[in-house]
Amino acid sequence: MAMSIDVNLPRSHPARFPDRCVVCGRDGPQSHARIVTGTLGWWTWVLWWWGGPFMVKAPACPGCAWKLQGKRGASVLVTILLAALALFLVWPWFKDTVPPVLRRWAMMGLALACILPQIVIEVLYARPFDVTAFADSVDYEFTSHLYAAEFAVLNMDAAWVKIDGDDVSG
């Protein structure tokens, strides 16, 4: 079970990575993985809307970059598939019992309940590297403790550096 170690930096800080692949740890990768994600905020869960995009380039071997992107893509497809199956196969069985003003919220609750197992699996078996962006900060998520520590040290000049919520900046 590989849970992630989160290193939180200000969004405005250009992150510096160790010169090793974020996936396999091999020195001097000649490529990178471009990770694009939406910004999360209070509006995400209320309105089901993601904010503007955030992009980071992390050093990765060419094969590892493809593998990382493939896992991210598969995760999105599985999420969409599970939510769609819930709404097309399960929702029709009880939609008439839900008051019309609550139907939108009930549909979102059903979709969330159906993707919850996938969320738990992705937390317990995290990808080697991922990113979660917020309005003012970014969580860089690593499964390697050593890589996370090196990443944090390289970025100590940021306004703050937090590892799993604990402020480690000077």
Secondary structure, DSSP 8 states (H G I E B T S, - for coil): -B--EEEEEETTS-----SB-TTT--BS-S-EEEEEEEEE-HHHHHH----SEEEEEEE--HHHHHHHHHHHHHHHHHHHHHHHHIIIIIHHHHGGGS-GGGHHHHHHHHHHHHHHHHHHHHHHB--SEEEEEESSEEEEEES-HHHHHHHHHHTTTSS--EETTEE---
